[in-house]
Every structure is written in structure tokens, then in C-alpha cells.
Amino acid sequence: MLRKLGIVAVAAAFVMAPLPSLAQSKKDSVVMGMTLEPPGLDPTTAAAAAIAEVTLYNVYETLTKINEDGSVSPLLAESWQASPDLKTYTFKLHKGVKFHNGEPFNSAAVKFSFDRAAAPNSTNKDKSLYQAFESVTAPDADTVVIALKYSEPNLPFLLGQATGSIVEPKSAPTDATQPVGTGPYTLGAWAKGSSITLVKWPDYRNAAAIKLAKVTIRFIGDPAAQVAALLSGDVDAFPRVAAARSLAQFKADPRFTVLVGGSKAKTIVGINERKKPLDDVRVRRAILAAIDRKAMIDGAVDGFGTPIGSFYTPGSLGYVDTTDINPYDPDKAKKLLAEAGVTTPLELSLKLPPPPYARQGGEILAAELAKIGIVAKIENVEWAQWLSQVFTGPHNYDLTIVSHVEPFDLVKLTEPDYYLGYKSDAFNALYEQIMATPMEADRAKLLGDAQRMLATDAVAGFLFQPQWITVTSKKLKGVWKEVPQFENDFSTWSWE
């Protein structure tokens, strides 16, 4: 309640404040707000989605580009062709492209990038994808051939993600702080804890099409401060802003455009199945039965979410509604704990990263678990801590809440060191069968089977598919409404 009052109070204080003319008179620059600061600027070596929000398609480019509607178009590759079994892809590259440091972009750079992503010491969060490449060959400077160990119908989409960014071999070791790509922007400045500035690269191959000469990205984590920054004109746009409780105000204000878009994200309660008693499916099912998804959606994201029952989202190929497999039933939850021999109260750690959906959702989760005899001890951690302690290792947690923003990531649940600790030979075999099935209708049926298996195994507390709110100045054009992945493609932005 205090949070609600705080946001309303701040919003009210600024409702009559005029937008400064400075922000709108400079028609070739923009200030954008972002909730989280990235830990580095190399999306191929770290998992944080905030890296892609700054760099993808702006500093770095990929062979393919994921568009707002989820379709895929050429970017560094001008075309590609797949073999009938979808196990071999041949990419033809654009000629004459250069990296920011003047080095040529060619098939050798692509091979280097993908081999690096697959290396044993790689920290690429999609490492398993690149390790599934049987080979990456460069028959000539403008051609790359990728042979896979299994069929991958989604490869063009997957290579458009930030983890598929093509890096310049000499600069790769320092890309986290001095990024070098082929994109329309270079790093101008990074004021740690405050902002990042990107500046237009004059030697970009299509520089005339890039309308913004400078983009300043300000990091504002507090929801009330996000709303205040928009109302005061300190920022011109705030994609994925935590402004649900002020939405009516922004919609009524003629200075703003409000966009509410869908996503492929999956917000879940992560359960560490390496730890007892969480390795017992009955205990995990008890946790799921204690969760009221509607209360979680209302409290964590102010109603902007669609309930899900598995690691998959509505609108995706083969989606089935599995929310009835583990419905809200506190009495059943208590019985399951008793069947598993759990003595209550059971104490579990609940590590929460910074986003409001996690912090607010964590409070709701702790209250719901308390009703069935589980004491969730909340520990709020910074994003870097969450990544190092929970996600990448040593997986030192019992429960967490996080939104997985990448589409087509069922493969993660086959990885032996994935942070959830799920191990299922049956699921691994089913996933291999999905990947070996080229016919879309047959693959859709198998994907339905996979969703039901994950729900039945209570792999995680599957909560909701979030809807994202973006608020922009009315005069700023080209900002995306839909969110197929976390990105801010500044090449499409311009002032009218």
C-alpha cells in the first residue's frame, strides 16, 4: 500500500509539470529510461537481458534480425538457405561491412564468434545452441555454412538474439567495457550507476537512415522515480516501465503515447531441485498448489500478465494450457507436504533480483507459502549477485523469482548445470524428438507433450506471461509495442 501511495503522490506532484523544451528541440537525440543497468556490454559472455537492451542491433549486429512481429529478416546475412532436414544452413553475407575499429566483417569473424560461443570456457547463456553445431565452415569470405547435430527449425530466429552477436576477434576480450561491433552506434560514455550514451557511427553502411545522433540511456530502478522522470520530461521514452498504477494518467495526457505489448517472457518461481526436500516432486507440487496465480499477477505486475502452467507462452507453436495441472489448492499443498514427510515449519531461502515484479511478487509468495507451513526467508540481492549466486553457480538458493525473456528456450531444461537442477531423461529424449521433427504440425503436438511433462514434474512455479508497458513522448516514433525479445532498436526511432 505504501508503494501505491508513493507512486500516486509522485505522479500527482508532476501532473501539471510542463515538458522542458530542450528534450524535444534536439530532434536528433533522445533520452531513454531503463530499469536495470547492464553488468557489462558484451551479450555473448553474460546472461543479463539488460545488455541486449543497450547493445543489440545498436552496437552489435547478428546474421539475422528479429522484427517486432517476431518474424526474421536479413541483417549481416543477406540471405540464407536450409537443407530439407533443417540440419544445414548456408548464409550469404553482406559484402563491404566493417567493424567499428576498421577491421572487415567476413565469414572468418562469424566462425570466430560461433566457435567462441561453443568453447568449453564460454559463458554465453546460449552455449548449448552453439555446442549443437557439428561444424561452422567458411568456404569463402562471404559464405558461412552451419551443420547441426540435430534439426533446428528456429535457427534463423535464434541467431538474431543478442547471444548471436558477431564480434571482432581482436577486440573480443575487451568488449564488456569497450564494445566493438558493426552496428550504427558506438559507445560514447558510460557513467557507472547513472547512464550510458551511444553516438551515431558516421561510417555505418546505411548511416543516412539513422535519424538519432545520440541516445542517452538513464538507469532508474524505482517505479515512482520512473513515473516522475517521464512526467517531468527528464526521459523521452521508457520501454517496459513500471507504470501500471499510473497508466490512466499517462493515457489521459496528450504529451504521451502508451503502448501495451505482448511478450514471449515467462515469469516463474525458480526451485532449486538440487536441494532437499525440493528434489521431491511432491514438495514442488505443494509449492505450486500454494500459489494463487491471479493474486500474483495482480500484486506483482498490477494485472498485466496471462497465467501459464509450463515453461511456454500463449501464441507460441503448439501451446497448450497447462494451468489446471497444478491449480491453486492450499489444502492439497498441506497434504502433499505431509505425504513427503516434511515437518513444518519448513524454512527456505527466497533470493530476489531487483525488478519490481520479483520484489513485489516475492512478498506475495512468502505470504502464500506461510499458509501451508513454509517460511520463505526473503533476501533481496543485486542483479550481479543473483547471476553469480543463483543463475551461473554455485546455485546457492532454494527459491527465486525471475522472468525468462528468451523465446524458444526449452533447451535450457536439458542442460545438466542449468540453475533449476531439473534432470529428466524422458524430457531430454522428448526434446531431441522435437528437434528431429521437421514437420510443423507434428512438432506442435510434441511441444504440447513437453509442456505437460514440465507441468507434471513441477519443474518450477510457472506464474505468468507478462505484458510490457512502454510510455513515450507523443512525438517520438518507431518505438516498438510488441516485445518478441528484450531490445531497443534505435535505428527505427525518430522525432516527427
C-alpha positions in Angstrom: 0.0 0.0 0.0 2.9 2.4 0.8 4.3 1.7 -2.6 1.0 2.6 -4.2 0.7 5.8 -2.3 4.3 6.8 -3.1 3.7 6.4 -6.8 0.4 8.3 -6.7 2.0 11.1 -4.7 4.9 11.5 -7.0 2.6 11.3 -10.1 0.3 14.0 -8.6 3.3 16.3 -7.9 4.3 16.2 -11.5 1.0 16.0 -13.3 1.0 19.7 -14.1 4.7 20.0 -14.8 5.4 21.0 -18.4 7.9 19.1 -20.5 11.1 21.1 -20.9 11.5 22.2 -24.5 15.1 21.1 -24.5 14.2 17.4 -24.6 12.1 17.9 -27.7 14.0 20.7 -29.5 17.0 18.4 -30.1 15.4 16.3 -32.8 18.5 14.2 -33.3 18.9 13.0 -29.7 16.8 11.1 -27.2 16.9 10.1 -23.5 15.6 6.7 -22.7 14.9 5.2 -19.3 15.8 1.6 -18.3 15.2 -0.2 -15.1 18.4 -2.1 -14.8 22.0 -1.2 -15.6 23.8 -3.9 -17.5 26.8 -5.5 -15.8 28.8 -5.3 -19.0 28.3 -4.6 -22.7 29.2 -8.0 -24.2 25.9 -10.0 -24.6 27.9 -13.1 -25.8 29.5 -13.6 -22.4 26.9 -12.6 -19.8 23.3 -13.6 -19.2 21.7 -10.2 -18.2 19.0 -9.1 -20.6 19.9 -5.5 -19.9 23.0 -5.9 -22.1 20.8 -6.6 -25.1 18.5 -3.7 -24.3 21.5 -1.4 -24.8 23.6 -3.2 -27.5 21.5 -5.4 -29.7 21.2 -4.0 -33.2 22.7 -0.8 -32.0 26.3 -1.6 -31.2 26.4 -5.3 -32.3 24.6 -6.9 -35.1 23.7 -10.5 -35.8 23.3 -12.5 -39.0 19.5 -12.2 -38.8 17.2 -9.6 -37.2 14.1 -10.4 -35.1 11.3 -7.9 -36.0 8.6 -6.5 -33.8 6.1 -9.1 -35.0 8.5 -12.0 -34.3 9.4 -12.5 -37.9 13.0 -12.8 -39.0 14.7 -10.8 -41.8 18.3 -10.5 -43.1 20.9 -8.3 -41.2 24.5 -9.2 -41.6 23.5 -12.1 -43.7 21.8 -11.0 -46.9 20.1 -14.4 -47.4 20.2 -18.0 -46.1 19.1 -21.4 -47.2 18.2 -24.5 -45.1 18.6 -28.1 -46.1 15.3 -30.2 -46.2 16.2 -31.9 -42.9 16.9 -28.4 -41.3 20.3 -29.6 -40.2 22.4 -27.5 -42.5 22.1 -23.7 -43.1 24.1 -21.7 -45.6 24.3 -18.0 -45.0 25.4 -15.5 -47.7 26.9 -12.4 -46.0 26.7 -8.7 -46.9 29.9 -7.5 -48.6 31.8 -4.4 -47.6 30.7 -4.3 -44.0 33.3 -3.1 -41.4 33.6 -3.2 -37.6 33.9 0.0 -35.6 37.7 -0.5 -35.4 38.0 -0.7 -39.2 38.5 -4.5 -39.4 36.5 -6.2 -42.1 33.4 -8.2 -41.3 33.6 -11.6 -43.1 32.9 -15.3 -42.7 36.1 -15.6 -40.5 34.6 -13.3 -37.9 31.3 -15.2 -37.9 33.2 -18.5 -37.4 35.2 -17.0 -34.7 32.1 -15.7 -32.9 30.3 -19.0 -33.0 33.3 -21.1 -32.1 34.0 -18.8 -29.2 30.3 -19.2 -28.0 30.7 -23.0 -28.1 34.1 -23.2 -26.4 34.4 -25.1 -23.1 35.2 -21.9 -21.2 32.3 -20.0 -22.9 29.9 -18.1 -20.6 27.4 -17.5 -23.4 24.0 -18.2 -22.0 23.0 -20.0 -25.2 26.2 -22.1 -25.2 24.2 -25.3 -25.7 22.9 -24.0 -29.0 26.4 -23.3 -30.4 27.7 -26.6 -29.0 25.0 -28.3 -31.0 26.8 -27.1 -34.2 28.5 -30.0 -35.8 30.7 -27.5 -37.7 30.9 -23.9 -38.8 32.8 -23.6 -42.1 33.7 -20.6 -44.2 34.1 -21.7 -47.8 34.8 -18.1 -48.9 34.8 -14.7 -47.3 31.1 -14.2 -47.9 29.7 -17.6 -47.1 29.1 -19.4 -43.8 27.8 -23.0 -43.6 26.5 -24.3 -40.2 25.9 -28.0 -39.8 23.9 -29.0 -36.8 23.8 -32.2 -34.8 20.0 -32.2 -34.9 17.3 -30.4 -36.8 16.7 -26.8 -35.7 13.8 -25.1 -37.4 14.2 -22.0 -35.3 17.9 -21.3 -36.1 17.4 -18.1 -38.1 15.4 -16.7 -35.1 17.9 -17.9 -32.5 20.8 -16.3 -34.4 19.0 -13.0 -34.2 19.3 -12.9 -30.4 21.9 -10.9 -28.6 24.0 -14.1 -27.8 24.5 -14.5 -31.6 26.2 -11.1 -31.9 29.1 -11.1 -34.3 32.2 -9.8 -32.5 35.5 -8.6 -33.9 38.2 -11.2 -33.0 40.9 -8.7 -31.8 38.5 -6.7 -29.7 36.6 -9.6 -28.2 38.5 -9.8 -24.9 37.6 -6.2 -24.0 34.1 -6.0 -25.5 32.5 -5.9 -22.0 33.8 -2.3 -21.4 34.9 -1.3 -24.9 32.4 -2.9 -27.3 33.2 -3.1 -31.0 30.5 -4.2 -33.4 29.2 -3.4 -36.9 26.1 -1.6 -35.7 25.0 2.1 -36.2 26.1 3.2 -32.8 29.3 3.2 -30.8 29.8 3.7 -27.0 30.2 7.4 -26.2 30.3 7.3 -22.4 29.4 5.1 -19.5 28.8 6.8 -16.2 28.5 3.8 -13.9 25.4 3.7 -11.9 23.8 6.6 -13.9 23.8 6.4 -17.7 25.2 5.1 -20.9 25.5 7.3 -24.0 25.6 5.9 -27.6 26.6 8.0 -30.5 25.9 7.5 -34.2 28.8 5.9 -36.1 29.3 8.0 -39.3 30.9 5.1 -41.2 27.8 2.8 -40.8 26.9 1.3 -44.1 23.5 2.9 -44.1 24.2 5.9 -41.9 21.7 8.1 -43.7 18.8 6.0 -42.5 19.8 6.5 -38.8 18.0 9.6 -37.5 19.3 9.8 -33.9 22.8 11.2 -33.5 22.9 10.5 -29.8 21.0 8.2 -27.4 21.4 8.6 -23.6 20.1 5.7 -21.5 19.4 6.5 -17.9 19.1 3.8 -15.3 16.1 4.3 -13.0 15.1 1.4 -10.8 12.4 2.8 -8.5 8.9 2.7 -10.1 7.9 6.1 -8.6 11.1 7.7 -9.9 10.4 6.2 -13.4 6.9 7.8 -13.5 8.4 11.1 -12.2 11.1 11.1 -14.9 8.5 10.7 -17.6 6.2 13.3 -16.3 8.9 15.9 -15.8 10.4 15.3 -19.3 13.7 14.0 -18.0 13.3 11.0 -20.2 11.6 10.8 -23.6 10.8 7.1 -23.6 10.7 4.3 -21.1 10.2 0.8 -22.5 9.0 -1.8 -20.0 8.3 0.9 -17.4 6.8 0.0 -14.0 3.9 2.5 -14.5 0.9 0.2 -14.4 -0.6 2.1 -11.5 -0.2 5.4 -13.3 -1.4 4.2 -16.7 -4.7 6.1 -16.7 -2.8 9.3 -16.1 -0.4 8.7 -19.0 -3.3 7.7 -21.3 -5.1 10.9 -20.4 -2.1 13.1 -21.0 -1.8 14.3 -24.6 2.0 14.5 -24.3 2.4 10.7 -24.2 1.9 7.6 -26.2 1.2 4.4 -24.1 2.0 1.0 -25.7 1.0 -2.2 -24.0 2.6 -5.2 -25.8 2.8 -8.9 -25.6 6.0 -10.9 -24.9 7.5 -14.3 -25.1 8.7 -14.0 -21.5 7.9 -16.5 -18.7 7.9 -15.3 -15.1 8.5 -18.2 -12.8 9.3 -19.2 -9.2 12.6 -20.9 -9.7 13.0 -24.0 -7.4 16.5 -25.5 -6.8 15.9 -29.2 -7.3 19.4 -30.0 -6.2 18.4 -29.3 -2.6 16.3 -31.5 -0.3 13.4 -31.6 0.1 12.9 -29.7 -3.2 14.2 -32.8 -5.1 10.9 -34.4 -4.1 8.2 -33.7 -6.8 5.5 -33.7 -4.1 7.2 -30.8 -2.3 7.4 -28.9 -5.6 3.8 -29.6 -6.3 2.9 -28.4 -2.9 4.7 -25.1 -3.6 2.8 -24.7 -6.8 -0.5 -25.5 -5.2 0.1 -22.8 -2.6 0.4 -20.1 -5.4 -2.6 -18.1 -6.4 -1.6 -17.0 -9.9 -4.3 -14.3 -10.1 -3.1 -12.8 -6.8 0.5 -12.9 -8.0 -0.4 -11.2 -11.3 -2.4 -8.5 -9.6 0.2 -7.9 -6.9 3.5 -8.3 -8.8 2.5 -6.7 -12.2 -0.7 -4.9 -11.5 -2.7 -7.4 -13.5 -0.6 -7.1 -16.7 0.0 -10.8 -17.2 -1.5 -14.1 -18.5 -1.4 -17.2 -16.3 0.9 -20.0 -17.6 1.3 -23.6 -16.3 4.6 -24.5 -18.1 7.8 -23.0 -19.5 6.0 -21.8 -22.6 3.8 -18.9 -23.6 0.4 -18.5 -25.3 0.8 -17.7 -29.0 3.8 -20.0 -29.5 3.8 -23.0 -31.7 2.0 -25.9 -30.0 1.0 -24.0 -26.9 -1.4 -25.9 -24.6 -3.0 -24.5 -21.4 -1.5 -26.5 -18.5 -2.6 -24.2 -15.6 -5.1 -26.9 -14.5 -2.3 -29.4 -13.8 -1.1 -27.6 -10.7 -4.1 -25.4 -9.7 -4.3 -23.2 -6.6 -5.2 -25.5 -3.7 -3.7 -24.8 -0.3 -5.3 -27.8 1.4 -3.8 -30.1 -1.2 -0.5 -28.4 -0.7 -0.5 -29.3 3.0 -1.4 -32.9 2.2 1.4 -33.2 -0.3 4.0 -31.9 2.3 2.7 -34.4 4.8 2.9 -37.2 2.2 6.5 -36.2 1.5 7.3 -36.4 5.2 8.1 -32.7 5.6 7.9 -31.4 9.1 6.6 -27.8 9.1 7.6 -25.1 9.5 10.0 -25.7 6.6 12.5 -22.8 6.2 13.6 -22.0 2.6 15.6 -19.1 1.2 14.0 -16.8 -1.3 16.5 -14.8 -3.3 15.0 -11.9 -5.2 16.7 -9.8 -8.0 15.9 -6.1 -8.3 12.9 -5.9 -10.7 9.7 -4.8 -9.1 7.9 -7.9 -10.3 10.4 -10.0 -8.3 10.4 -8.0 -5.2 6.7 -7.4 -5.1 6.0 -11.0 -6.2 8.3 -12.3 -3.5 6.3 -10.7 -0.8 3.1 -12.3 -2.1 4.8 -15.7 -2.5 6.2 -15.6 1.1 2.7 -14.8 2.4 1.1 -17.7 0.4 3.8 -20.2 1.4 3.3 -19.3 5.1 -0.3 -20.5 4.9 1.0 -24.1 4.2 3.8 -24.1 6.7 6.7 -22.9 4.6 8.8 -20.0 5.9 10.3 -18.2 2.9 13.2 -16.0 4.1 13.4 -13.1 1.7 16.9 -12.0 0.7 17.0 -9.1 -1.8 20.1 -9.2 -3.9 21.5 -7.0 -6.7 21.5 -8.3 -10.3 25.2 -9.2 -10.4 24.8 -11.2 -7.1 21.7 -13.0 -8.5 23.6 -14.0 -11.6 26.7 -15.2 -9.7 24.9 -16.9 -6.8 21.7 -18.2 -8.3 22.0 -18.5 -12.1 25.5 -19.3 -13.1 26.7 -21.0 -9.8 27.1 -22.2 -7.2 23.3 -22.2 -7.3 23.1 -21.1 -3.7 19.4 -20.7 -3.3 16.2 -22.5 -2.6 13.6 -20.3 -4.3 13.7 -17.3 -6.5 11.5 -15.3 -8.9 12.7 -14.3 -12.3 11.3 -13.6 -15.8 12.9 -15.5 -18.6 12.7 -13.3 -21.6 14.1 -15.5 -24.4 11.7 -17.4 -26.6 12.3 -21.0 -27.7 14.4 -21.8 -24.6 13.0 -25.2 -23.7 16.5 -26.5 -24.5 17.7 -24.9 -21.2 15.9 -27.6 -19.3 18.1 -30.3 -20.9 21.3 -28.6 -19.7 22.9 -30.5 -16.8 24.1 -27.4 -15.0 21.0 -25.2 -15.5 20.2 -23.4 -12.4 16.9 -25.2 -11.7 18.6 -28.5 -11.4 16.0 -30.4 -13.4 17.2 -33.8 -14.7 14.9 -35.9 -16.7 16.0 -38.5 -19.3 12.4 -38.6 -20.6 12.2 -34.9 -21.2 15.7 -34.9 -22.8 14.6 -37.7 -25.2 11.3 -35.8 -26.0 13.2 -32.6 -26.7 15.6 -34.5 -29.1 12.5 -35.9 -30.8 11.0 -32.4 -31.2 14.2 -31.1 -32.8 14.4 -34.1 -35.1 10.8 -33.5 -36.4 10.8 -31.2 -39.4 7.0 -31.1 -40.0 5.5 -28.2 -38.0 2.2 -30.0 -37.2 4.0 -33.0 -35.7 6.4 -30.7 -33.8 3.5 -28.8 -32.4 2.0 -32.0 -30.9 5.3 -32.9 -29.3 5.7 -29.4 -27.9 2.3 -29.9 -26.2 3.6 -33.2 -24.7 6.7 -31.3 -23.4 4.7 -28.6 -21.7 2.5 -31.2 -20.0 5.6 -33.1 -18.8 7.2 -30.0 -17.3 4.0 -29.1 -15.5 3.5 -32.6 -14.2 7.1 -32.6 -12.9 6.5 -29.2 -11.3 9.9 -28.1 -12.6 9.2 -24.5 -11.4 6.3 -22.4 -10.2 5.1 -21.2 -13.5 3.4 -17.9 -12.9 2.6 -15.7 -15.9 3.4 -14.3 -19.3 4.0 -10.6 -18.7 2.7 -7.8 -20.7 5.1 -4.9 -21.0 4.1 -1.2 -20.8 6.1 1.4 -22.8 5.5 5.2 -22.4 7.0 7.6 -24.9 6.7 11.2 -25.9 3.9 11.5 -28.5 6.4 13.0 -31.0 8.8 10.1 -30.8 8.2 7.5 -33.5 9.5 4.0 -34.2 9.4 2.6 -30.6 8.1 -1.0 -30.6 4.9 -2.0 -28.9 5.4 -5.8 -29.1 8.4 -7.4 -27.3 9.5 -10.6 -29.0 12.7 -10.2 -27.1 14.4 -7.5 -24.9 15.8 -5.0 -27.3 15.6 -1.3 -28.2 16.3 -0.9 -31.9 17.3 2.8 -32.1 17.7 2.5 -35.9 13.9 2.7 -36.1 13.5 5.7 -33.7 13.0 9.3 -34.9 11.3 12.6 -34.0 8.4 13.7 -36.1 
